[in-house]
Each structure stands twice: as structure tokens, then as C-alpha cells.
Amino acid sequence: MRMRFTIALFLLSTSVVPLAADARSDAKKQVEFGIAVAQRGLWREAIYRWERATQIDPKYAEALNNLAIAYEHEGDLEKARVAYEKALELEPNNALIKQNYELFKEINDRTTRKDSEDSQDSQDTQSQGSQAAGTQVSQ
């Protein structure tokens, strides 16, 4: 009985490694296809492929990086931030992911600041307009 258990455990452990390798291989195919369609401007299809890759292999940092770029391209900045952060969690020393995330933050923060300033300017203008509209012109 002990021998059967040992053999079963050995067979199970040797089959897990190929499954993990197969998962990465399948995920890599999705990533490669996503790159090909993104280069043709088909960003939604690329997103689908890279999301699929991260479902197949949740620890595939490069797939998350590509997904973040696609989300950013499509204007879904919150999803982009989450994907970049997950990618960096998995590979904190990956220079490409770090560079992409830093650029994303710089552009996103600048855009957010500008939107905030524009919103404040708009509120100031509306406020001044309201004050002007409430004033009576003497004749």
C-alpha cells in the first residue's frame, strides 16, 4: 500500500510540472496573438487575448504588462493601474514593466492634475458668470 502511494505521489508530482509548463505555453500563445492583433489596431481583441492569458497563467507578468498598456490605450486607466501593479508585484525588478508603469503614472497624474485645474477654472468662471448675471446694469 505504501509503495502504491509513493508511486502515485511520484506520478502526480511529475505530471504537475508539465501542466504548469503547458499553462505558460498556452498563455504565451494568447500573448503572442494579442501582440499581433494590437499591431493591427485591434485593441479590444488584444485585451481579450491578454485577459485570457492572465486567466490561464495568473503569474504571467508580461501578459499583465501588455494588458495594462491596452487598458491605457482604451482609456480604462483604473484597470491599467491595477494591471501594472499586479505585474510589478509578480516581477518587481522587471525594468520594462517598471518603466511602463512610471510613464503611465507620470502621464496619468499630469492629466488628472490638468483635469482638476480645468474643472476648478470652469467652476470659477461659472461662479463669476453667476455673479455677473446677478448684477444690475444701471442705465
C-alpha positions as CSV (number, residue, x, y, z in Angstrom):
1,M,0.0,0.0,0.0
2,R,2.8,2.4,0.9
3,M,4.5,1.6,-2.4
4,R,1.4,2.4,-4.4
5,F,1.1,5.7,-2.5
6,T,4.7,6.6,-3.3
7,I,4.3,5.7,-7.0
8,A,1.0,7.7,-7.2
9,L,2.7,10.7,-5.5
10,F,5.6,10.5,-7.9
11,L,3.3,10.3,-10.9
12,L,1.3,13.2,-9.6
13,S,4.3,15.4,-9.0
14,T,5.8,14.7,-12.4
15,S,2.5,15.5,-14.1
16,V,2.2,18.9,-12.3
17,V,5.3,20.3,-13.9
18,P,4.1,19.7,-17.5
19,L,0.7,21.1,-16.6
20,A,2.3,24.3,-15.4
21,A,4.6,24.4,-18.5
22,D,1.5,23.8,-20.7
23,A,-0.3,26.6,-19.0
24,R,2.5,29.0,-19.6
25,S,2.8,27.8,-23.2
26,D,-1.0,28.3,-23.8
27,A,-0.8,31.7,-22.1
28,K,2.2,32.7,-24.2
29,K,0.3,31.8,-27.4
30,Q,-2.5,34.1,-26.3
31,V,0.0,36.9,-25.6
32,E,1.6,36.5,-29.0
33,F,-1.7,36.6,-30.7
34,G,-2.6,39.7,-28.7
35,I,0.5,41.4,-29.8
36,A,-0.3,40.6,-33.5
37,V,-3.8,42.0,-33.3
38,A,-2.7,45.1,-31.3
39,Q,-0.2,45.9,-34.0
40,R,-3.2,45.9,-36.4
41,G,-5.0,48.3,-34.1
42,L,-7.5,45.7,-32.8
43,W,-7.1,46.6,-29.2
44,R,-10.3,45.0,-27.9
45,E,-9.2,41.7,-29.3
46,A,-5.8,42.2,-27.8
47,I,-7.4,42.9,-24.4
48,Y,-9.4,39.7,-24.7
49,R,-6.3,37.7,-25.5
50,W,-4.2,39.1,-22.7
51,E,-7.1,38.7,-20.2
52,R,-7.3,35.1,-21.3
53,A,-3.5,34.7,-20.9
54,T,-3.8,36.0,-17.3
55,Q,-6.6,33.6,-16.6
56,I,-4.6,30.7,-17.9
57,D,-1.4,31.8,-16.0
58,P,-2.2,34.4,-13.3
59,K,1.6,34.8,-12.6
60,Y,2.5,35.9,-16.2
61,A,3.7,39.4,-15.5
62,E,4.4,40.2,-19.2
63,A,0.8,39.4,-20.0
64,L,-0.4,41.8,-17.3
65,N,2.0,44.5,-18.6
66,N,0.6,44.1,-22.1
67,L,-2.9,44.2,-20.7
68,A,-2.1,47.4,-18.8
69,I,-0.9,49.0,-22.0
70,A,-4.1,48.0,-23.8
71,Y,-6.3,49.3,-21.0
72,E,-4.4,52.5,-21.0
73,H,-4.8,52.8,-24.8
74,E,-8.5,52.3,-24.5
75,G,-8.8,54.9,-21.7
76,D,-9.5,52.5,-18.9
77,L,-6.9,54.0,-16.6
78,E,-8.0,52.3,-13.3
79,K,-7.8,48.9,-14.9
80,A,-4.4,49.8,-16.4
81,R,-3.1,50.9,-12.9
82,V,-4.3,47.6,-11.3
83,A,-2.7,45.5,-14.1
84,Y,0.6,47.4,-13.8
85,E,0.6,47.0,-10.1
86,K,-0.1,43.2,-10.3
87,A,2.7,42.8,-12.9
88,L,5.1,44.7,-10.6
89,E,4.0,42.6,-7.6
90,L,5.0,39.5,-9.6
91,E,8.2,40.9,-11.0
92,P,9.4,43.9,-9.1
93,N,12.7,44.0,-10.8
94,N,11.4,43.9,-14.4
95,A,12.8,47.1,-15.9
96,L,10.3,47.2,-18.8
97,I,7.3,46.9,-16.5
98,K,8.7,49.5,-14.1
99,Q,9.4,51.9,-17.0
100,N,5.9,51.5,-18.4
101,Y,4.3,52.0,-15.0
102,E,6.4,55.1,-14.3
103,L,5.4,56.6,-17.6
104,F,1.8,55.7,-17.0
105,K,1.8,57.4,-13.6
106,E,3.5,60.5,-14.9
107,I,1.1,60.9,-17.8
108,N,-2.0,59.9,-15.8
109,D,-1.0,62.2,-12.9
110,R,-0.4,65.1,-15.2
111,T,-3.7,64.5,-17.0
112,T,-5.5,64.2,-13.6
113,R,-3.9,67.4,-12.4
114,K,-4.9,69.2,-15.6
115,D,-8.5,67.9,-15.5
116,S,-8.7,69.1,-11.9
117,E,-7.3,72.5,-12.8
118,D,-9.7,72.8,-15.8
119,S,-12.6,71.8,-13.5
120,Q,-11.6,74.5,-11.0
121,D,-11.3,77.1,-13.7
122,S,-14.7,76.1,-15.0
123,Q,-16.2,76.4,-11.5
124,D,-14.5,79.8,-11.1
125,T,-15.9,81.0,-14.4
126,Q,-19.4,79.8,-13.6
127,S,-19.2,81.5,-10.3
128,Q,-18.1,84.8,-11.9
129,G,-20.8,84.4,-14.5
130,S,-23.4,83.9,-11.8
131,Q,-22.2,87.0,-10.0
132,A,-22.2,89.0,-13.2
133,A,-25.7,87.7,-14.2
134,G,-27.0,88.8,-10.8
135,T,-25.7,92.3,-11.1
136,Q,-28.0,95.0,-12.4
137,V,-26.7,97.3,-15.1
138,S,-27.5,100.9,-14.5
139,Q,-28.8,102.9,-17.4
